[in-house]
Amino acid sequence: MTDRIIYFDCFSGASGDMILGALLDAGLELSGLKRELKKLRLAGFSLSARKVTRGGFSGTKFDVEIRHDERHERRLAEILALIRKSGLPQSAKVRAQHIFSRLAAAEARAHGTTPGRVHFHEVGAIDAIVDIVGAVVGLELLGVKKIFVSPIATGRGYVESAHGRLPVPAPATAYLIEGVPAKSTDIERELTTPTGAAILTTLADGFGEMPLMKVEEVGYGAGTAPGERVPNLLRVFLGSPLGRVAASGYDTDAVLHFATNIDDATPETCARAVERLMDAGALDAWLCPITMKKGRAAWTLHALCENRDADAMTDIIFRETTTFGLRVTSEKRLKLQRKIVSVKTKYGAVKVKIGMRGSEVLTASPEYEEVRRLAEKRGVAFRDVYEAAKAALR
């Protein structure tokens, strides 16, 4: 299956069951979802999906049916261990654990405690574990590589919870949607749950309008409420990217750009921050020398990342440097299409990264680590291996 993208249209909010219902409505096979969730080695539940109508429109209602009284409290460590010990693919484990960790952090902020001490009530039950892990594996089964989300509708009023009557959005939901587009509505109920907010804000690569794409499937996931003036549905558009700028033929996407000025940290401190950012998944990170007020020598620390890595980048910058604030912008990026080829040289095989616009090759660069390894192995200069690789490619 080719790489696909998905757009979540949250005009009536989102919850875990609505997300899975929408994926099933857009083509996810329930049998495939069940097969993957068996790898959790978690007993006491069964899954079902059925067609329903909300506000006169058809959608799929996904349900987790608990066969036994499994709705006991769980702490974060227990849930993370369950996922870690499962037979799920490593990529799914990492993403599911990240979602639960962010959910725990939001609950901890709401209740004035630490993530490890949070008692998960609603979200600790089997159905929420299934919703979160199911959303992750469902997206993988559909071949989704990029996830985009509309402004998230929260609703208004109050919601009943294990902690009593809470304002909408619930405190945990409010923390989870920090930094992303959201909107209230005139509907007097909770539209977006903490579980739904955690899934979408953790996995999303971008927020806003629907990206340029070839729509292949449209799916509707139904919530529990019948829907008053607005159907209680989550809509998804599933398809393939049309990410080239028509006038130039280059690929395009959006990335987050972090920047902060630092005038009271050592060069070693700033260099370590760059290392940490790159290790955590930054697309790039660098330092620029600047002169600040009163002639003080300083640095500007920059980092580029995808939306899903924003929390990690923010945490590293604040922990590793002395800054008190960050500038964060979303920037459009033009890219060459890339592929890796292997060329033979007298020193050995070298991988070369090729940049193309359509079928036209515009640039090529031998991989640094490959060239360095061969140069050390053969006892020759780095530039000798590098030029040999370039010549072999030509």
Buried (B, 14 or more C-beta within 10 A) or exposed (E): EEEBBBBBBBBBBBBBBBBBBBBBBBEBEBEEBEEBBEBBEBEEBEBEBEEBBBBEBEBBBBBBEBEEEBBEEBBBEEBBEBBEEBEBBEEBBBBBBBBBBBBBBBBBBBBEEEBEEBBBBBBBBBBBBBBBBBBBBBBBBBBBBBBBBBBBBBBBEBBEBEBEEBEBBBBBBBBBBEBBEBEEBEBEBBBBBBBBBBBBBBBBBBBBEBBEBEEEBBBBBBBEBEBEEBBBBBBBBBBBBEBBEEEEBBBBBBBBBBBBBBBEBEEEBBEBBBEBBBEBEBBEBBBEEEEEEEEEEBBBBBBBBBBBBBBBBBEBBBEBBEBEEBEBEEEEEEEBBEEEEEBEBEBBEBBBBBBBBEEEEEEBBBBEEBBEBBBEEBEBEEEBBBBBBBEBBE
